[in-house]
Amino acid sequence: MPSPYADERPDTVPAWILWPVRALAFVVVLPFRLLWEAGRLTGRFLGRYVIAPLAWLWHHAVVIPAGWLWRHLVVIPAAWLWRYLVAVPAAWLWRYLVAVPCAWLWRVAIRPMLLALVEWVLAPIGIVLWTWLLRPAWLALAWLARTGWDATTWVGTRIYRYLLRPIGIAVAWTWRYTFGALFRGLAYLAREIWRPVAQAVRSMLEAVGLR
């Protein structure tokens, strides 16, 4: 018979500690494990063979008939009652107590009153305002605009004729007979004197071999 200490190694748990721990785990943990598995299997069995049939029976025996009864005993009668006891009478009352009287009142009283107001009050007021206020004001503004344009044109013409044009003529005359004459003289000197002298000097330098 092997000794209970035969499995003991320096790098492992001693057997005199390991075996009591295993025995305790077997005694304490195993029953809870078996109980858990039994509960799980029982729950699966109940769900498949008890709860699912009961749910199917509840749906087809209670929910569907209750929905049919609710629709045909509550919803459809309530909709019919709402339509024929509330909506249709309300529409009839609105038509014959509100819409038709309002249309008749508009056609017989309000529209003629508005037309008379426009024809006998607003139109004369508009004619008076246009004749005595708006048209004269418009004509005055047009006259002011035309007069201002004519005055501006006359002033501009006089400024150009008696100020700007003489100044321009004076500037042009001054340029022509001062700076213009100077530039023309310089151009004449360059063309008639400087250029021949430069050509003669260049020819002489070429003749003596300096160029």
C-alpha positions, 0 to 999 in steps of 0.5 A, spaced: 500 500 500 503 506 497 504 511 503 499 517 503 506 521 502 508 518 496 506 524 491 509 529 496 514 533 492 518 539 494 515 544 489 508 542 490 503 542 495 504 537 501 499 531 500 497 532 508 494 539 506 491 537 499 487 531 500 483 534 506 482 540 501 479 536 496 475 532 501 472 539 503 471 541 496 467 534 494 463 535 500 461 542 500 462 544 492 459 538 489 452 538 492 451 546 490 454 544 483 449 538 482 443 543 485 445 548 480 445 543 474 438 540 477 435 547 477 438 549 470 435 542 467 429 543 471 428 550 468 429 548 461 424 543 462 419 547 465 421 553 459 420 548 454 414 543 456 410 548 461 411 555 460 412 555 452 405 551 451 402 556 457 404 562 453 401 559 446 395 557 450 395 564 453 396 568 446 391 563 442 386 563 448 386 569 451 390 575 447 387 573 440 379 573 443 380 579 447 383 583 441 377 580 437 372 582 442 376 589 443 375 591 436 368 588 435 365 590 441 369 597 443 373 600 437 368 599 431 362 601 436 365 607 439 368 609 432 360 608 429 358 612 435 363 618 434 362 618 427 354 618 427 353 622 434 358 627 434 362 628 427 356 628 422 352 632 427 358 637 428 359 638 421 351 639 420 351 644 425 357 647 423 355 648 415 348 650 417 349 654 423 356 657 421 358 657 414 352 658 411 350 664 415 357 667 414 356 666 407 350 669 406 352 675 411 358 676 406 354 676 400 348 680 403 351 685 408 359 685 408 361 685 401 356 690 399 358 695 405 365 694 403 364 696 396 360 702 398 366 704 403 371 703 397 366 707 392 363 712 396 369 713 402 376 711 400 376 712 392 374 720 393 379 720 399 384 717 394 382 722 389 382 728 393 389 726 396 392 725 389 389 731 386 390 736 392 396 733 395 400 727 391 400 730 384 402 737 386 408 734 391 410 730 385 410 735 380 414 740 385 419 734 386 419 733 378 420 741 377 425 741 383 429 736 380 429 739 373 430 746 375 436 743 379 439 739 373 438 745 369 442 749 374 447 744 375 448 744 367 448 751 367 453 752 373 458 746 370 458 749 363 460 756 366 465 753 370 468 749 364 467 755 359 470 761 364 475 757 368 477 750 366 478 751 359 482 758 360 486 754 365 487 748 360 489 753 354 494 757 359 497 750 361 497 748 354 500 754 352 505 754 357 507 747 356 508 749 349 512 755 349 516 753 355 518 746 357 515 744 350 520 749 346 526 746 351 525 739 349 524 741 342 531 745 342 534 739 346 532 734 341 534 739 335 541 739 339 542 732 339 539 731 332 543 736 329 550 737 333 551 732 338 549 726 333 554 728 328 560 730 333 559 723 336 559 720 329 566 724 327 569 722 334 567 715 333 570 715 326 577 718 328 578 713 334 577 708 329 582 711 324 587 711 329 586 704 332 583 706 339 576 703 337 
